[in-house]
């Protein structure tokens, strides 16, 4: 389990729960959902590492996190872990509800179709980001609605579309770290096919589309809109800066910083939803958002003193 990504999955579920007032009372299904999400991610990474072992030996040589590359596990070990995690996600999905079980089934189908033959969607240039966004955003979000016992509404459509677009802006940049192996094995990523400027432009489009959809769906107050625009503008500036940086680790540092800013934006969304459901006074509302923004800035300043931390975060 690459815990940073697993936490992001949980955040998308939590956002859906917050929108549907799911924190009015806590129950055991919340724990089941957390275990199911972790199992989904362990299953996905196990199958993907099995499929991409040769590429990973180039892209992740000497790095922690790829157990086949570091020889901490055999292919048989990883297959057992992947199957066990798949069973766990089904078990805990059933413990929640039949709808949650179907979402786990959809997750497994996405994992297999993405990584393994015959479909191997990870080699389909235009499908990759959308398939990943479906698995990483749509399924966890829908699980949050199920756990909160909510009903999918028109607000969910806009909010989910916002989160989907914002994730596309982020995941579209993942191939910067993997150029060498992807090129050698003929993986037709968007970056290799269309180049750096086009890839960054696509992320800019998804970033501002996601921000506009967030304003349309649930950002009602001026402080919420203003803080969200600050986050989006900072990410946009980092993407502009990325264009002029030479290929190498410096690119990954900028992308890692942009991802951290994106996390701050999502946490602000969560605060907005929770404070709104509790009818918090406007001054409390504003203070919390400003504190989150200041916390994100302090975190980035701390990380900038040691870029290796940002690189590790970016590599997952």
Beta strands, then each sheet from edge to edge (+ up, - down):
end
